[in-house]
Amino acid sequence: MNSRNFAKQKKLILIILLHILSIKIGAQEKHDYIWILGSLPNDIGSNSGGTMLDFNFDPPKATYFSLPAPTLGPYKSISDSNGSLLFYTNACDMFNRNHEQLQNGEKVNFGKIYDRYCTQLDDGYPSAQGWLTIPAPFDKEKYIAVYLSIDEENFYSKHILYSIIDNNEAANKVTVVQKNEVVMQDTALQDLLSAVRHANGRDWWIVVPRAIEPYGIFTILLSPEGFGQPAFYPVLPHLYIEINGQACFSPDGKKYCINHGAFIYIFDFDRCYGTFSNMQSWQLPIDNSVNFTAGGIAVSPNSEYVYVSTGSKVHQYNLKVSNIESTRIILTETLDSQITYGNLTLAPDKKIYGMPFGTSDRLHVIHQPNEKGGACQLEPYAFKLPTKTWIFLPYFPSYRLYDEVGSPCDTICKNDPGRGSPYTAAGIEVFPNPTRDNLKFKLPLCPCGNWEIFNIAGVLMHTFPANSQNGAYYELNVSHWPSGVYVLRGNTKDNEAYVRRFVVVK
């Protein structure tokens, strides 16, 4: 082979590899690629109105538009998997990419707080981190908005609600098909709603702290069967959130972090079980240079460093060591002490953006958050916006975190909707679901040796032979099983799987 032909072959191979890489990148879930910022009134001359921050561009592209409604918290947006805006909300009403109200998108939330702030004052819902939107694990064209309904007595939340939004791509229409359904209720849920994918790569853990005694954290599993029973973990000694408190998961889903304005809490999180362990907590140093307590928190893309804002300071800690508090580096020691730092958010471009505490048309940027100390390149007021934004940045879960390879909980069939193709549970019925004692399984003809039932940790609980009769019933008493989510599974010789989930409650 002559050198010219060899060079041509190398070029062809490079083109093919780049094409494959572009396909993989294009397939990523870009649900957080459009941020909606800004505030009313719409007046570009006074830097007021809406900003659409588009991370499909490098650097991100910021464009002006006219906002259809006011907000007291951040606008909450969701994009499709290709990074095109689907809808956004001020937690009162939902709007499409043309800034028009979604069909059935009015009157989200309910109660006296909605009546006062969304109707009488027309200010927008007073929630900082009380809304998140995630792809439905049961239908690729649907999204689930999960949000807190605030109580008028103490401004804590008594309800977690959800709405289902249908993105009909064929009709180019986004519609709210279910609205204001109750997930759970409690006396005092904190305005710190977070989510992270289950280790199976499809389901989601919904997480929210409790704000009064007994302090702790609720987790709820969202699966194709819907929302599971809330589990409560009394792992917090106390919790009082200042106006600018934040909570987040590390991008790898292994750490759950809270900055409540006076204390930091960091937990190990198990994406299989949805449990918290190894809490580390410390009191933040008092920031005498400002007359408020800020509470921003964000984790680097490699999940090694956590960044904490405290008014005029930004601190960096190393999450990979046993004593996290001991690794503190103050990144703002040599910067202007009059600069303030509030909310922090990790963006799709792998930079961390920060808001000043107040109203500003500029964002702080940590350009290299995977680097230690000053090498992270914190630059105050680095990114110019066409309009001013007040205090808050939006919250997004880690949409590009998938199954935990090798985990005992990664038991979901590769043909699942969250894994790329049709769900193979057709013909399986499990009832009643949830159940306390007796279950009936109506099963299709399955060319597999046995049906197997696993708990959420991947532990085999029960097996029974596949019946040769299509539509046969199998009965099982599970009254002695712990509460939780279980997986019925039948594997064929061709390595296909029939899978159905069910819930046992006590």
N, C-alpha and C positions, 0 to 999 in steps of 0.2 A: 504494500500500500504506500503510495507516495505521500509526501507531507501535505500536499494541497487537499487530497481527499480526506486525510486524517483530520485536518483542520476543519473541513466541512462537517465531518461526523461529530466532532466535538461541539461545534456550533449548534448542530441539530439537537444533540442531547441536552445542551444548555437551554435551548428554546423549550423543549419538552418539559424539563424540570421546572422552568419558570412558569409554564402553563399550569402544571400540576399544583405548584405553590399558590398561584393566583386563584385556582379553584378552591383550595383549602381556605385561603384567606377570605374569599368571597362567601364561603359557606358559614363563616362565623356569625354568631348572633349579635347583631349590632343594635340591640334594643336601646342602648344608652348613647347613641351617636348624635342625637339632637337634644340640646338643652334649651329650655325656654326661660329667659330672664327678663328683667325690666319691671316697670311699674307705671301706672297711670299718673297724669293724663298723657294722651298721645300727642306729643309735641317734640318733633325731632330738633327744633331750634333750641330747646332747653334741655336736650339730652334726656328726654322723657318718652316713654313708650316701650315697645317690645323689642327684645333682641333674640334672634334665633342663632344659637351657637352650634355650628355644624362641624363635627369631628370626622366627616368624610374627606375633609381637606387637611393638608398639612402645610402651614399651621392651620388651626381651625378657623373657619370662616364665620364672621359675625355680621349679620344683616339686620337692618331695622324692619319692623312691621308694626301695624296698629293692633294693640291688645284689645280683645273683645270684652274683657272683664277684669276687675281688680283682684288683688290677692294680699293677704297678710303674711302668709308663709311663702315658700318657694312654689313656683308652678311645677307641676309633676307631669312629665311627658313619657311617652313610649314610642319607639320606632319599630318598624318591621325588621325582619332578620337581615335585610339589605341596607338598613340605616336610613330609610325614608320615614319621616314623621307620620305616625298614625293618628294620635290624638294627645291632648294635654288637658289639664284641669287646674282650677283654683280650689278644688275640693267642694265647690258649690255646683258647678256645671262642667260638662265636658265638651271639648271643641276639636274639630278635625283639622287636617293640615291646611285647609282654606280659612281657618279661624272662624268657622261657622259651628253652631251648636250641633252636637251629634243627635241623631234621631233617638229620642228617649233619654238624652243625656242631661236633661235639666233636673234640678232638685235632688242632687246626690247628697247623701247624708240626711239626717232628720233631727228634730228636737229644737229646743229653745235657742241653742247656739246658732243653728242654721237660720232660724227665723230672724234672729237679731243681726247676725253678721252678714248673711247672704241676701237677706230681703230688706230689712229695715235700714241698716247702715250701708249696705251694698259695698262691703269692704273685702269680701273674700273670707274663707274659713280660717280661723286662727290656729293653724297647725303647722309646726316646723318639720317634723319627721313622722307624719301620721298617715302617709299614703305610699303604696308601692304597687307596681303593675308587673305581672309575670306572665309568660306564655302558659296557656292551659296545658296541663300534662295529658289531657284526654282528647285534644282537638287542635290541630296546627293552625286553624283559622280563628281560634278564640284566645282571648286574653282575660285574665282575672285581675281586677283592681281590688286590693285589700286596703281597708282604711279604718281609722278610729273615729268614733262619734263622741265628741267632747260633751261632758256634763256641765250644766250651767252653774252648779253649786261650787265646785272647786277647780274646774278646768282640767280635771283628769278625765279619763274616758271610761265609760261603763260598757261600751260595746265595740267589738270588732265586726265590721260589716264587709260585704263583698258585692261586686257587680261583675257580670260577664259581658264582655264586648266582643262582637262578631266582626271580623275583618273579611268581608266577602270580596276577595280579589277579583273574581270574575265580573262582579257588578260594580267594582270600584266604590264600595260603600261600607262604612263603618257604623255599626248600630249597637246600642245597648240593649241586650236581649233579656237580662235579669238585673235587678237593681235593689240595693239596700237590704240584702239578705243578711241575717245575723249568723256570724261564725261562732262567737262566744260572748259572754257578758261577765263582768266583774265589777267591783266597787271602785277601783282606782288603777287603771292601766296608764302607763306613762307614754308620753308623746314621742316614743322612740321605737318605731316599727321597722324591723329588719327582716331579711329573708336570705336563705342560702340553699343551694341545691343539696338534695339527699345524695348519698354516696352511690346510689344506683344511676345517677345522671339524668333522671327524669322528674322525680318528685321534688317537692320544696318543703323546707322547714320555715314556718312563720314564727318570728320571735318577738316578744314584747315584755319589758320589765313591769313589775308591779310597784306602785309608788308609795304605798302605805303598808303598815305591818299586817300580815307577815310579808316582809320584803322577799322578792324572788323574781324568777323569770318564767314566763309561760312559753311553751313551744307547741305548735300545731302542725301536723303533717298534712300537706295537700298532695293528693294522689289522684289517679283516674276515678277513684270511688268518691272523691270530694274531700272535704275537710274532716280530719280525724278528731278524736277527743283531745282537748287541751291537757297537756302535762305540766305540772307546776314544780319548779325546782327552787327550794328556799336557800339560795346560795348567796344572797346579798345581805350584808349586815344593816344597811340603810341605803336610801336612795332619795335624793332631792335634786331635781334637774333645774338648773338655771335656764333662762330664756334661750340660750344658745347651746344647750347640751346636744351631743351627738352620740350615735352608736353605729358600729359597722362590723362586718366580718372581714378578716384578711382575705385576699384574693384566692388563696388556696383552701379557704373554708375551715382552717384548723384553729383560728383564734377569733374570739368574740370580744370586742373592745367597747367600753363606755367611758366617755368623759362627761361627768355630770356637773362640771364647773368648779368643784372643790376636791373631788376624788377621781382617780382613775381606777377602773376595774378591767382586768384582762383575764379571760378564761380560755382554757383548752376546750375545743368543741369537737364532739364526735358526730360526724355526718351520717354514720350508720344509725346510732341510737337517738340522736338529737339531745345529747346530755352534755352538761358542763362539769368541768373539773379543774383542779389546780389553780384556783383563783389567786391572783396577785393584785394587791390594792395598795395605793399610797395617796397621801394628801398632796395636792399640788401646792407649790410655793405661792404665797400671797403676792399678787401683782399690785403694788402700791402706786404704780404710775397711771393706773386707770381706775375709774370709779365704778366698774362693773366686773363681773366674772364671765369671761367668754368660755366656750367649751367645745372647740372643734377637734375632730380626730379623723385620721385617715391612715391607711397602711400602704406601704410601697408595693409595686407590682410583683416583686419577688417574695413578698410576705415576710421580709426580714426586719424592716423598720416601721415603727409606728410614730406618727407625727401628731403632736398635741399642741393646740393653741391655748394661751391663757391671757388674752388681752393684748399686751404689748410684746409678748414673747411667743416663740415657737420652739418646742422641745422635740428632740429626737431620741427614741429608745430602741434598743435591740431586742426583738422578740425571740431570738434564737438562743438566748442564754438563760440560765436558771434564775438569776436575780435581775429581772428586767429593770427595776427602778435604778439600780446602780450604774446603768449605762447612759444615763441622761447627758445629752449635749444640748446646750442652749444655742440655737442657730442665729439668734437675733442680738447677741451681745454687742456686736460692732455696728448694728444698724440703728437708725433713728428710733428712739424710745417713744416718740409720738405716733408712730405707725401702729395701727391696731390690726389684730388678726382674729377673725371669728370662724365661721364654717370652713371646713376643709373637705374636698371631694377628689377622689382618684378618677381621672378621666380616661377615655379610650386611648389617647395618645401616650399613656403611661406617665403622664405628669400629674402632679397634685396641684389643684387650683384652690385658692383661698379668698374669702371675702373679708374686707375690712369690716369692723363692727360699726355699722351705720349705713349710710347711703353712698354709693360710689359707682363710677363708670369704669373702674379698673379692677382687675383681679391680680392677686399675688400668684406667683408660679414657683413651684419647686420643680426644676427642670430635670434633675437626675435623682429621683427619690430612692433608687436602689443603692446609692452611694452613702458612705458614712460621713457624718459631720459636714463641714463646709463644702465638701465635694458634691453634696446634693444640689447645690446651686439654688438656694432660695433667693428669688428676686422680687422685692415688693413692687406692687403697681406695674407689673410687667406687661399685662395684657389689656389693651384698650377696647372698651365696648362702646357701641353707638348710643346706648342709653344707660341710665343709672339703675342699679339694683339695690334692694334693701336687705341687708344682713345675711340672708339665707341663700345657700346653694342647694340644688336638688339632691335627693338620695337615690341611688341605684344599687341593686344587688349585683353580684358578679355573674352576669349572664353567660360568660364564656368559661365557667367552671362546670365540668361534666362529671362522668362517673369516676370513682376512685378505683383505678385498675388494681386488681388483686384483692380488693376489699371483700370480706365475707358478705357484705350487704349488696354487692354488685350482682344481684341475682336476676335482674330484669332481662328478659329476652331482647336480643339485638334488633328484633322486628318491632319494638315498641315505638309509639309515636314520638316520644322524647328522644329516641335513638335513631330515627331516620325513616321508618317505613311502617306499614299498617300493623295495628295491634292484633295479635292472634288469639284473642279471647273469645272470638265468635263461637256461640253455641254453649258457652259455659254460664251457668246460673248458680249463684250462691245466695241462699236466703234462709232466715232473715239476715240482713247485713246493714248495720252491726247486729251482733247477737250476744246474749249473756250465757247461753247454755247449748242448745241444740242447733246444728246446722244441717241443711240439705244441699247437696251438690247435684245439679243436673248437668251431665257431662256428655260431650260429643264423642263419636268414635275416634279414638286416638291410637295410632300405631306405635304406642310406647309401652314399655314394660310395666311401669308403675306411675301413679300420681304421687307427688311429694308435696308436703306442706312445710314451709320454712317460717320462722319468726323473722322480725325485721333485722335481726343480727345475722341472718343466714344460717341459723341452727336448725337442723332437720327435726321437726316435731312429730311427723306422722307420715306413713306411706300406706298405700292400698293399691291393689292391682287394677290396671286399666280394664274396664269392662268391654266386652266385644259388642255389646248392644248399644247402638246409638240412642241417646236420649235416656240412658239409664240413670237412676238416682242412687246416691250414696249418702248415708246419714252418719253424723259424727257428733259426739258430746264433747264440748270444749269448756265446760263450766270450771274445770280445774286449771285452765290456761290463764296466764297473766293477761291483763288488758294490753292491747297493742294491735299493730297491723301485721297480718300474716299473708303469705303468698302461696297460692296453689299453683303447681307447675307440673307439666307433663312434657318430657323431651322425646322427640321422635328420633329414628335412626339417622335421619338427614340433618340432625342438630337444629331442627326447628322447635319452637316451643309454644305450648298453650299455657297462658298465664292469666290468673285472676287473683285479685287482692280482696281480703275481707278484714273486718275489724271485730275484735272481741272486747267487750266493755264489762265492767263490774258495777 
